[in-house]
Amino acid sequence: MIRLVRGLMMKKALVLVSDAVSIKNPYLIKTIKKLVNNQIRVTVLVMILDYHLAAKVTFKLTKAVVRENSEAKIINWFDLLHEQKGIAVSLQTLDTIHSGEPEKRTFELPEHEKIERYFDKHDLIMERIFRQDRLALLKSFADGTLQTQYYYDDQQRVREVVHFQDGQPTIYEVLNNTNQQLYQFIVKQPRLRNYRVASDSEFAARGAIVESDLFEGTPRNTVRIEISNSQFSVHDYVTWRPYRNVFEFYAGQLRQLIDNDQTTGIFIDLELVESMSPYLGTLKTFNY
C-alpha cells in the first residue's frame, strides 16, 4: 500500500470510518500510522449516522491515534454541520408528549449520570438522561414501546432525532445547531455479500476458513468473508440534491471535504469498496 501511495505522489489522505465495525478493523490504525510515517497528512472522518455512537467512536479513535504518537486529525461529521442551512422543524417536549401531570421518578447512577422517568399511571411516556448535569438524550414512548430518541450536544441543542419501530431505528433526522433539519436517512434492508480470499490475504482474519486446497504445490486455505452493508435512502434538505443511495451521499461528502483535490487519497473499509467505488470517479481510492 505504501508503495502505491508514493508512486501516486499522494500528499494528503482522507480515511472514512462509517460504522462502529470499522474501528475494530486491525488495519485501520496500521494504515493511519503508515501514512503518517510516510509524511502524508492524514484526516480521519467519522461519518456514523448515530450521533452518540459517532461521538464515542471519535473519542476512541482520538485516544488510539494519540497512543500511537500519530499526528492524524480526527473529525466527527456532525461537527461540520453547524453552519449548514436546512428546513425548520418543531421538536417534541414533555408538554407535547403529555398534556397532563405525569408522575416523575429520578434515578442517580454512577459516572455522574441521572435518569428522569415520566409515567402516565403505570405507563412510561418519556425518559430523560443527563450526563454531567447536561441533558444528553430524551426518549418518548407509546404503550411502553420506544418511539423516538432526541440526541443533544453539550450546549443542550438537539442534533439528531431517531424514530423507532418494534425497537429498531427506522429514520435518522440530522439537525444543525438551530433546530433546522439537514438530512433524513431512512433505514432499508441491509445488503449481505460473501467474498472468498486466500488465507495469506491481509483480510483473511475477518473471515472463516471454508476449504483447503493446493496453490502451486503449497497447501492454502480459502477464507469466506461475510460483509453486511447498512442501507439507507437519503433526503438532502441542504442542497435538495437526489441521491441513489447512502454510498453516493458518502462519496459526495468526501468530495466536498477535499474539494476534489486529486492529490488526496481516499481510504475506505474493505466492506465499502464495492458499494462506494462507482461514485468516487477519478479520486485515488484505497481500502484498509
Summary of the structure (lengths in Angstrom):
residues: 288
radius of gyration: 22.0
end to end distance: 9.3
largest distance: 78.1
contacts: 811
relative contact order: 0.15
helix: 25%
strand: 45%
